[in-house]
Amino acid sequence: MPTVPFIGRLHIHEYLALGGSFVLLFLELVIRTITLLLPTPIIRLGYRVSRNAFNRLSSPYSRRARNKKKAVSSPIAQADDFVELCELYGYYAEEHVVQTEDGYLLGVHRLGWRKGEEGQKVNSGPGSIQKKVVYLHHGLMMNSEVWVCITEQERCLPFLLVDQGYDVWLGNNRGNKYSKKSLNHGPTEIPFWNFSMDQFAFHDIPDSINYILSTTEQPSLSYIGFSQGTAQAFATLSIHPMLNHKVDLFVALAPAMAPPGLASGIVSSMVKSNPEVLFLAFGRRAILGSTTMWQALLYPGIFSWVIDLALGFLFGWKMKNISPHQKLAAYPHLYSFTSTKSVVHWFQIIRNGKFQMYDDEVTSPTSFSTGSKYYKVAKFPTRNIKTPIVLVYGGSDSLVDINLMLKELPKHTIAKCVPKYEHLDLLWASDVDTLVFPHVLEALDSYSQPSATKRDALEWHKSLALPQRNIFDPALSNGSLPPGYSEDEHSYRMPQTPAIEYDVPVEEQMDESDEEDYMDNGQGGLVLAPSSFAHSSSNPPPPKNALGLMPSPSAVADT
């Protein structure tokens, strides 16, 4: 018997909301179709009318402020691509292409040179400048431009890292502006868009990392992700054990794992329904592909207002920490293409409240209610991650459930809260350089491996005389196991909450059962007390750094 996608899942008011969403989508389709059929002079006239109306409705103060910053925001908003955005600030960017194992071609950008270093060789063998490698990855429906569409250079994390002496790489997901090519299918074909976060985790991230390390001849890199870029790292590190040795640090900005839900009742009704509802509404190719058309048709001030309205409607964000001129500069670079299936994947995660792989909705052929008895989708085993993790999240971010997240992450995870910050503030807030960047630099200084050639890496690996799989294990030759470890499960369990920072006293962050396992690290954070681990006498634990993180393999070798 065929199943109806949303029977039994929704309440009456949710059915009404779902119906309303289809009405809105139909109206948008009609308006878009009519607009595209209009002659170009009529469209230009509408643009001028909207501009004049916006200026008349704006206050004199806002008009003066907007005109004052227009010289800065307009070139950024109008920049065509990543390279042009970097050139506005005098930085040279390289473009690379990564071929994934399943045939997608991903655009990757490199910022490896300070101003004035353009003619020098960096991480290209003997005689070249050796630099630590940092890899940044964007969020959902974004591309690498979101990192550099900043109105002040000091608030741009990639530029800051380049000036600090890092070799900075920025990745892109399949399907977005820089990765709309495959060896097997064209972007107009449905099979091209048949991907979810599973493919990002199994192919895009590990293949990009391997390409970067091969090109730079470095043994490891540090990963900085934003939003879905953090989810992709959680997923890929959990299913690729050896990748944990290639990523010496994972900094998660606005981390995403299992969001608690959305503020919009209309969208929430879609979340609770079957994926077929979303596929019916948006098709099986790119989702919200008409966004770029509306961006071109609307006056920038109106487009910025529409984006703020949409973000408030979906997530309840106020967007007060991002300046108006930063919005005018960044919002034109906010959207990039992705598959409907990848958004469906997030809806499944929200609906089920767990960070899981894509669910193909397999059900029992004879029953509506016993499908889960015969089929259960796999969760990403995130507690198995060995790479040190530092979470930096906003205290007002509706997409972050920090307590749930920490329960699903290994015990060495450190969390740092930025009060009153929402999701996008971690990228574009007016004071991001003083409230967020210090956490990132502290983590990099404390943990990322020093630059080295592959030959150097092989030498210190051999000198360790330890199996590589045990480098990060606190339990060594005496057979002792760390707390929460089960030989039957072969994974770490979370009986207690990892280190986390709030604007409340340390003693209020833990209950009595946790006090004996944690101590103040002297840097404003909490770390595991040495007594909470069992070590052999012949293999004492290496010293922890300022963040309370265990040192990397290279650091062990250097000592």
Secondary structure, 3 states (H helix, E strand, C coil): CCCCCCCCCCCHHHHHHHHHHHHHHHHHHHHHHHHHHCCHHHHHHHHHHHHHHHHHHCCHHHHHHHHHHHHHHHHHHHCCCHHHHHHHCCCCCEEEEEECCCCEEEEEEEECCCCCCCCCCECCCCCCECCCEEEEECCCCCCHHHHCCCCCHHHCHHHHHHHCCCEEEECCCCCCCCCCEECCCCCCCHHHHCCCHHHHHHHHHHHHHHHHHHHHCCCCEEEEEECHHHHHHHHHHHHCHHHHHCEEEEEEECCCCCCCCCCCHHHHHHHHCCHHHHHHHHCCCECCCCHHHHHHHCCHHHHHHHHHHHHHHHHCCCCCCCCHHHHHHHHHHCCCCCEHHHHHHHHHHHHHCCCECCCCCCCCCCCCCCHHHHCCCCECCHHHCCCCEEEEEECCCCCCCHHHHHHCCCCCCEEEEECCCCCCHHHHCCCHHHHCHHHHHHHHHHHCCCCCCHHHHHHHHHHHCCCHHHCCCCCCCCCCCCCCEECCCCEECCCCCCEEECCCCHHHHCCHHHHCCEEECCCCCEEECHHHCCCCCCCCCCCCCCCCCCCCHHHHHHC
